[in-house]
Every structure is written in structure tokens, then in C-alpha cells.
Amino acid sequence: MTVVSVGNQELFDTVSAVPGVEAVLFDGLGTPPRPDIEVFIGPYDARPHAFDDLGELHSLKAVQLVTAGYEHVLPTLPAGVVLANGAGIHNTSTSELALALTLAAQRGIPDFVRAAQTGSWTHDGDYPSLADRNVLILGYGEIGRAVARRVLAFEASVTPVASRARAGDDLVDIVHGTDELPALLPGHDVVIVVVPLTDSTRGMVDAQFLAALPDNALIVNVARGKVVQTDALLVECRSGRLRAALDVTDPEPLPADHPLWQLPNVLISPHVGGASSAFWPRARRFVDEQLRRYVAGDGLQHVVSS
């Protein structure tokens, strides 16, 4: 039997039902319930220190995440232990929020919410539609594709950008490389950021990146806060030249006195990209498939470190 620890009660029954698996509930905090844990399924809510003591699990061979991000685990991952992320689980939830933030910012929803607090029936002319906008999607993995599919349904054009240029797919003719960004940015009204946080993406959206965008462009970040240089974004948004809709920030949580909160052209949600009713059903299907592969000797898919 393969002993698998589960970080969330919501996944326990799913893991227990996989043939050849013995499930134990363990979120990484405190003393492990038994010494022979072979697969550690990390907790979804990224509680502090949940991955600090992986080296104490002496039978550990694999860590499976139910998050797309994995940078927080790498510093404590023991040598030789396979790390797989939750690729695909968040496609629906995160792309929905990316679209919701984009639409809300474009159509003035934050203005209307503020007006409702005082009972004011006012508006300042037309708001920009998402239709007919040029939308650049920075990061064209599974979530990026899910975002593209939804944006295209709103009659906007999509320019996908990945680390390297490649052929397109059923949604786009071509995927551009990040080296093309200086030429691409001036022609785009909306930039939706969905890249993972790596050494090459940390601080990618900097002052130079933002300066290349046209006036009134919108930055939507549903990736990681550290991909965007907060000080540079603050300068552009304070001036009124650019707008932002952020599900993630740097620092995070954003302190109550941070100036981003005070800007009317900045919409902030508290890192809830994956937090929807769509998450757990997809997480259960994903974990079930991954563990069945593992027990059969086929190995985990979506390995990001080994």
C-alpha cells in the first residue's frame, strides 16, 4: 500500500478511494501521523510552514500540490523528491476571475459601487468595452488558454505571449515570445498577467514595461504579486495614466494603509483566483487521476522539480 498524506479534509475521501492507497490526514504541521508517508498532498490554503519539515518525512518520494504556484515549496523540497503542481485545476476559477476583474474595471463597476454607498445616480460618460480591445495575455499555459477562450467570446482580439515564440493552436495563430514585448505592448489596451513566479518573471512588469503601454491601458494580475513591480505600478496609477485590477499584490496581504487601496483606478481582490465552487470538484478529479498513475507506476504528470 502507498501511504498518502492529505492536507485537506475535502480530498480525504477521494484519496481513500484510490486502489492501493492508504490515506492519512496531515497538513504538514506538527508531528506526522506515521513515518512511512510516501506521497504528501499539500494543503490548498498555503498556510505558513506547511512545507518546512518535508525533510522529516524519510519515506517521502513525491509532493503533489493542488495549487498552480509552487515557488513556495522549492526551498524546502528534499533532494530526489518529485514535485508536481496542480496544473489545470485552477483554469476555470482563475480565468473567470481574470475576466470578471477585466470587465469590472472596463465598465466602471467600482465607480458604481462607490456611488451606491451614497445613493448617487451618476456616471461620467461612456466606459470602455472589452469588445474591440486588444488584449495581451502574458503567460500562455493552461490558465492563459482558458483566459483567451473567454476573452475571445467577448469579441476582443487576443495576443498570447509565452517565454518563447511557437506555433498557435485552435484559438490563436501564433504565440509570441517575451522578447517581442517591447514591440507588442504599445498596441494593447489590456494586459492580463498569468505567468508563474520564477527567476525570469520576478519583476517582469517593471517601469519600462508599463511605460510602453498606451494611456488608459489596464493591467490585470492573477498570477503572483512579485511579477509586477509595485512601486512602478503605483507611479503610473497615481498619475492616472494606467489602471489596474489585481488579485495578487506585493506585499501580500496588502497592508491597510498601502496607497494602492486609495486609488480609484485600482481594483483589488484578496487573492481569490482559485477560490470558487469550481475548485474542489476539479481538484478531486485531478488528484484521483494523479494517484492512480502513481500507484500504477506511471509517475505523476505536471512535474516541476525532481
KETI-289455 format. One record per residue (C-alpha): residue number from 1; x, y, z. Coordinates in nm, 4 decimals. Example, Ala and Ser with C-alpha at 12.3 -4.5 7.8 and 13.67 -1.06 7.14 Angstrom:
BEGIN
BALO   nr      east     north        up
BALO    1    1.2300   -0.4500    0.7800
BALO    2    1.3670   -0.1060    0.7140
// end
This chain:
BEGIN
BALO   nr      east     north        up
BALO    1    0.0000    0.0000    0.0000
BALO    2    0.1160    0.3524   -0.0800
BALO    3    0.0723    0.5816    0.2197
BALO    4   -0.0513    0.9229    0.1079
BALO    5   -0.0997    1.2178    0.3419
BALO    6   -0.3766    1.4617    0.2546
BALO    7   -0.3619    1.8278    0.3546
BALO    8   -0.7353    1.8985    0.3284
BALO    9   -1.0364    1.7074    0.4593
BALO   10   -1.2171    1.7868    0.1313
BALO   11   -0.9834    1.5474   -0.0532
BALO   12   -0.9639    1.2695    0.2035
BALO   13   -1.2471    1.0524    0.0721
BALO   14   -1.1180    1.0851   -0.2844
BALO   15   -0.7685    0.9738   -0.1862
BALO   16   -0.9012    0.6929    0.0327
BALO   17   -1.0956    0.5508   -0.2611
BALO   18   -0.7908    0.5064   -0.4854
BALO   19   -0.6947    0.1362   -0.5005
BALO   20   -0.3574    0.0670   -0.3453
BALO   21   -0.3576    0.3851   -0.1364
BALO   22   -0.3839    0.4288    0.2385
BALO   23   -0.4790    0.7876    0.3217
BALO   24   -0.3874    0.9812    0.6351
BALO   25   -0.4890    1.3378    0.7156
BALO   26   -0.1824    1.5596    0.7646
BALO   27   -0.1373    1.9263    0.6739
BALO   28    0.2379    1.9379    0.7284
BALO   29    0.2186    2.0995    1.0711
BALO   30    0.3201    1.9169    1.3858
BALO   31    0.4253    1.5540    1.4138
BALO   32    0.3492    1.3327    1.1105
BALO   33    0.0831    1.0709    1.1929
BALO   34    0.3113    0.7905    1.0714
BALO   35    0.6702    0.7538    0.9457
BALO   36    0.6040    0.5851    0.6107
BALO   37    0.4309    0.8658    0.4183
BALO   38    0.5369    0.8280    0.0549
BALO   39    0.3255    1.0990   -0.1120
BALO   40    0.2445    1.4324    0.0523
BALO   41   -0.0531    1.6211   -0.0915
BALO   42   -0.0001    1.9742    0.0302
BALO   43   -0.2775    2.1841    0.1831
BALO   44   -0.4603    2.4136   -0.0555
BALO   45   -0.4692    2.7216    0.1637
BALO   46   -0.0881    2.7657    0.1686
BALO   47   -0.0720    2.8012    0.5458
BALO   48    0.2692    2.9180    0.6728
BALO   49    0.5326    2.6482    0.7403
BALO   50    0.3241    2.3617    0.5958
BALO   51    0.6188    2.2557    0.3776
BALO   52    0.9043    2.3408    0.6160
BALO   53    0.9564    1.9891    0.7501
BALO   54    0.9342    1.7757    0.4377
BALO   55    1.2851    1.6519    0.5145
BALO   56    1.1474    1.4817    0.8261
BALO   57    0.9341    1.2510    0.6095
BALO   58    1.2076    0.9951    0.5465
BALO   59    0.9978    0.7746    0.3159
BALO   60    0.8804    1.0685    0.1039
BALO   61    0.9094    1.0239   -0.2722
BALO   62    0.6630    1.2788   -0.4129
BALO   63    0.4857    1.6022   -0.3243
BALO   64    0.1636    1.6771   -0.5083
BALO   65    0.0213    2.0284   -0.4941
BALO   66   -0.3328    2.1407   -0.5625
BALO   67   -0.2058    2.4904   -0.6405
BALO   68   -0.0660    2.6060   -0.9707
BALO   69    0.2114    2.8007   -0.7975
BALO   70    0.4978    2.6005   -0.6497
BALO   71    0.7734    2.8530   -0.5764
BALO   72    0.6930    2.8407   -0.2042
BALO   73    0.7812    2.4698   -0.1835
BALO   74    1.1126    2.4650   -0.3704
BALO   75    1.3281    2.5981   -0.0826
BALO   76    1.2340    2.3052    0.1451
BALO   77    1.1931    2.0253   -0.1111
BALO   78    1.4305    1.7390   -0.0215
BALO   79    1.6742    1.6233   -0.2892
BALO   80    1.5338    1.3482   -0.5072
BALO   81    1.1708    1.4125   -0.4148
BALO   82    0.9406    1.4757   -0.7101
BALO   83    0.7259    1.7903   -0.7007
BALO   84    0.4138    1.8160   -0.9199
BALO   85    0.1839    2.1165   -0.9313
BALO   86   -0.1917    2.1318   -0.9723
BALO   87   -0.1877    2.2167   -1.3408
BALO   88   -0.5370    2.2569   -1.4804
BALO   89   -0.7253    2.2624   -1.1501
BALO   90   -0.7486    2.6415   -1.1484
BALO   91   -0.8167    2.7015   -1.5163
BALO   92   -1.1863    2.7669   -1.4709
BALO   93   -1.1795    2.9616   -1.1435
BALO   94   -0.8808    3.1813   -1.2235
BALO   95   -0.9854    3.2595   -1.5797
BALO   96   -1.3330    3.3530   -1.4550
BALO   97   -1.1831    3.5977   -1.2076
BALO   98   -0.9435    3.7395   -1.4682
BALO   99   -1.2413    3.8096   -1.6907
BALO  100   -1.4512    3.9461   -1.4020
BALO  101   -1.1765    4.1882   -1.2967
BALO  102   -1.1265    4.2981   -1.6559
BALO  103   -1.4952    4.3583   -1.7179
BALO  104   -1.5443    4.5315   -1.3837
BALO  105   -1.2553    4.7692   -1.4450
BALO  106   -1.3553    4.8372   -1.8055
BALO  107   -1.7222    4.9015   -1.7354
BALO  108   -1.6779    5.1137   -1.4220
BALO  109   -1.8217    4.8721   -1.1656
BALO  110   -1.6012    5.0070   -0.8811
BALO  111   -1.7339    5.3579   -0.9559
BALO  112   -2.0906    5.2324   -0.9342
BALO  113   -2.0255    5.0533   -0.6032
BALO  114   -1.8820    5.3721   -0.4548
BALO  115   -2.1771    5.5742   -0.5865
BALO  116   -2.4232    5.3255   -0.4368
BALO  117   -2.2802    5.3909   -0.0908
BALO  118   -2.4104    5.7478   -0.1132
BALO  119   -2.7166    5.6770   -0.3261
BALO  120   -2.5724    5.8700   -0.6222
BALO  121   -2.7162    5.8017   -0.9681
BALO  122   -2.4245    5.9385   -1.1689
BALO  123   -2.1841    5.8370   -1.4406
BALO  124   -1.9141    6.0107   -1.6380
BALO  125   -1.9942    5.9248   -1.9982
BALO  126   -1.9123    5.6028   -2.1794
BALO  127   -1.6896    5.3362   -2.0279
BALO  128   -1.4518    5.1304   -2.2440
BALO  129   -1.5947    4.7987   -2.3532
BALO  130   -1.3939    4.4782   -2.3584
BALO  131   -1.5256    4.4252   -2.7116
BALO  132   -1.2893    4.5529   -2.9804
BALO  133   -0.9990    4.5855   -2.7342
BALO  134   -0.6560    4.4389   -2.7990
BALO  135   -0.5789    4.2063   -2.5075
BALO  136   -0.2290    4.0742   -2.4407
BALO  137   -0.2160    3.7589   -2.2289
BALO  138    0.1230    3.7314   -2.0601
BALO  139    0.1649    3.3613   -1.9912
BALO  140    0.0049    3.1135   -2.2286
BALO  141   -0.0143    2.7905   -2.0347
BALO  142   -0.3365    2.6163   -1.9413
BALO  143   -0.4762    2.9121   -1.7481
BALO  144   -0.3683    3.1532   -2.0211
BALO  145   -0.5559    2.9469   -2.2786
BALO  146   -0.8649    2.9426   -2.0568
BALO  147   -0.8442    3.3218   -2.0279
BALO  148   -0.8017    3.3568   -2.4047
BALO  149   -1.1084    3.1450   -2.4739
BALO  150   -1.3222    3.3658   -2.2527
BALO  151   -1.1810    3.6941   -2.3822
BALO  152   -1.2410    3.5909   -2.7421
BALO  153   -1.6056    3.5253   -2.6572
BALO  154   -1.6349    3.8962   -2.5761
BALO  155   -1.5326    3.9992   -2.9268
BALO  156   -1.1867    4.1191   -2.8286
BALO  157   -0.8602    4.0264   -3.0002
BALO  158   -0.6003    3.8199   -2.8136
BALO  159   -0.2217    3.8298   -2.8350
BALO  160   -0.0693    3.5431   -2.6351
BALO  161    0.2881    3.5744   -2.5050
BALO  162    0.4974    3.2922   -2.3604
BALO  163    0.8631    3.2541   -2.2708
BALO  164    0.9418    3.1539   -2.6306
BALO  165    0.7581    3.2002   -2.9590
BALO  166    0.5809    2.8967   -3.1000
BALO  167    0.3053    2.7959   -3.3370
BALO  168   -0.0517    2.8759   -3.2454
BALO  169   -0.3419    2.6475   -3.1638
BALO  170   -0.7149    2.6336   -3.2172
BALO  171   -0.7551    2.9752   -3.0501
BALO  172   -0.4652    3.1821   -3.1848
BALO  173   -0.2490    3.1841   -3.4968
BALO  174    0.0823    3.2361   -3.3173
BALO  175    0.2210    3.2552   -2.9645
BALO  176    0.4742    3.5357   -2.9278
BALO  177    0.7891    3.5243   -2.7163
BALO  178    0.8620    3.7620   -2.4276
BALO  179    1.1463    3.9115   -2.6327
BALO  180    0.8763    4.0672   -2.8521
BALO  181    0.7091    4.2558   -2.5649
BALO  182    0.8654    4.5979   -2.6385
BALO  183    0.7088    4.5940   -2.9845
BALO  184    0.3772    4.4444   -2.8716
BALO  185    0.2892    4.6472   -2.5620
BALO  186    0.2171    4.9854   -2.7288
BALO  187   -0.0657    4.8287   -2.9286
BALO  188   -0.2583    4.6743   -2.6407
BALO  189   -0.5360    4.8150   -2.4227
BALO  190   -0.5421    4.5329   -2.1665
BALO  191   -0.2638    4.3106   -2.0308
BALO  192   -0.3670    4.0032   -1.8309
BALO  193   -0.0779    3.8506   -1.6348
BALO  194   -0.0897    3.4740   -1.5707
BALO  195    0.2783    3.3702   -1.5655
BALO  196    0.4216    3.1554   -1.2835
BALO  197    0.6651    3.3253   -1.0475
BALO  198    1.0188    3.2271   -1.1487
BALO  199    1.3557    3.3998   -1.1585
BALO  200    1.2794    3.5170   -1.5127
BALO  201    0.9315    3.6533   -1.4353
BALO  202    1.0040    3.8172   -1.0986
BALO  203    0.9604    4.1922   -1.1529
BALO  204    0.8924    4.1424   -1.5242
BALO  205    0.6214    4.4089   -1.5237
BALO  206    0.8518    4.6963   -1.4390
BALO  207    0.8649    5.0692   -1.5132
BALO  208    0.9887    5.0109   -1.8682
BALO  209    0.7142    4.7555   -1.9357
BALO  210    0.4449    4.9886   -1.8042
BALO  211    0.5809    5.2937   -1.9873
BALO  212    0.5419    5.1084   -2.3164
BALO  213    0.1659    5.0740   -2.2699
BALO  214   -0.0748    5.3306   -2.4160
BALO  215   -0.2616    5.5766   -2.1964
BALO  216   -0.5562    5.4305   -2.0026
BALO  217   -0.4361    5.0717   -2.0518
BALO  218   -0.5427    4.8178   -1.7895
BALO  219   -0.3092    4.5750   -1.6087
BALO  220   -0.4851    4.2669   -1.4680
BALO  221   -0.2713    4.0444   -1.2453
BALO  222   -0.3994    3.6998   -1.1431
BALO  223   -0.0513    3.5452   -1.1292
BALO  224    0.1745    3.6395   -0.8380
BALO  225    0.2240    3.9821   -0.6856
BALO  226    0.6007    3.9786   -0.7303
BALO  227    0.5686    3.9565   -1.1095
BALO  228    0.4695    4.3250   -1.1012
BALO  229    0.6945    4.5913   -0.9500
BALO  230    0.4514    4.7586   -0.7140
BALO  231    0.6324    5.0924   -0.6922
BALO  232    0.6385    5.1264   -1.0698
BALO  233    0.2692    5.0400   -1.0964
BALO  234    0.1858    5.2847   -0.8198
BALO  235    0.3566    5.5674   -1.0077
BALO  236    0.1596    5.5011   -1.3266
BALO  237   -0.1747    5.4574   -1.1499
BALO  238   -0.1274    5.7597   -0.9250
BALO  239   -0.0711    5.9727   -1.2335
BALO  240   -0.3954    5.8380   -1.3807
BALO  241   -0.2197    5.7176   -1.6945
BALO  242   -0.2770    5.3460   -1.6318
BALO  243   -0.5356    5.1389   -1.4463
BALO  244   -0.5003    4.8101   -1.2574
BALO  245   -0.7124    4.5177   -1.1395
BALO  246   -0.5145    4.2990   -0.9005
BALO  247   -0.5965    3.9664   -0.7393
BALO  248   -0.2390    3.9418   -0.6137
BALO  249   -0.0092    4.2083   -0.4732
BALO  250    0.3396    4.2636   -0.3395
BALO  251    0.3351    4.2765   -0.0405
BALO  252    0.0558    4.0307    0.0328
BALO  253   -0.1713    4.0672    0.2180
BALO  254   -0.1710    4.4316    0.1179
BALO  255   -0.1431    4.6454    0.4352
BALO  256   -0.4484    4.8549    0.5189
BALO  257   -0.2514    5.1777    0.4798
BALO  258   -0.0979    5.0898    0.1428
BALO  259   -0.1585    5.3675   -0.1138
BALO  260   -0.2906    5.1227   -0.3750
BALO  261   -0.6112    5.0943   -0.1707
BALO  262   -0.6771    5.4661   -0.2096
BALO  263   -0.6608    5.4866   -0.5888
BALO  264   -0.9990    5.4912   -0.7674
BALO  265   -0.8438    5.3392   -1.0812
BALO  266   -0.7155    5.0310   -0.8946
BALO  267   -0.9452    4.7360   -0.8197
BALO  268   -0.8156    4.4795   -0.5684
BALO  269   -0.9418    4.1345   -0.4748
BALO  270   -0.7737    3.9339   -0.1934
BALO  271   -0.6023    3.6506   -0.3877
BALO  272   -0.9182    3.4542   -0.4592
BALO  273   -0.8437    3.3404   -0.8131
BALO  274   -0.8921    2.9745   -0.7285
BALO  275   -1.1466    3.0176   -0.4519
BALO  276   -1.4728    2.9267   -0.6221
BALO  277   -1.7155    2.6362   -0.6218
BALO  278   -1.5384    2.5102   -0.9356
BALO  279   -1.2190    2.4319   -0.7435
BALO  280   -1.2863    2.1210   -0.5335
BALO  281   -1.4612    1.9064   -0.7994
BALO  282   -1.1668    1.9662   -1.0339
BALO  283   -0.9151    1.9089   -0.7563
BALO  284   -1.0762    1.5744   -0.6712
BALO  285   -1.0692    1.4540   -1.0332
BALO  286   -0.7099    1.5679   -1.0696
BALO  287   -0.5828    1.4030   -0.7507
BALO  288   -0.7660    1.0798   -0.8298
BALO  289   -0.6010    1.0605   -1.1729
BALO  290   -0.2566    1.1512   -1.0405
BALO  291   -0.2616    0.8893   -0.7647
BALO  292   -0.3913    0.6165   -0.9938
BALO  293   -0.0989    0.6899   -1.2273
BALO  294    0.1449    0.6882   -0.9382
BALO  295    0.0257    0.3566   -0.7937
BALO  296    0.0349    0.2009   -1.1422
BALO  297    0.3998    0.3025   -1.1751
BALO  298    0.3380    0.5597   -1.4490
BALO  299    0.4593    0.8534   -1.2402
BALO  300    0.2986    1.1887   -1.1746
BALO  301    0.2180    1.4301   -1.4532
BALO  302    0.2980    1.8038   -1.4373
BALO  303    0.6294    1.7518   -1.2572
BALO  304    0.8005    2.0872   -1.1961
BALO  305    1.1016    1.9623   -0.9945
BALO  306    1.2656    1.6280   -0.9279
// end
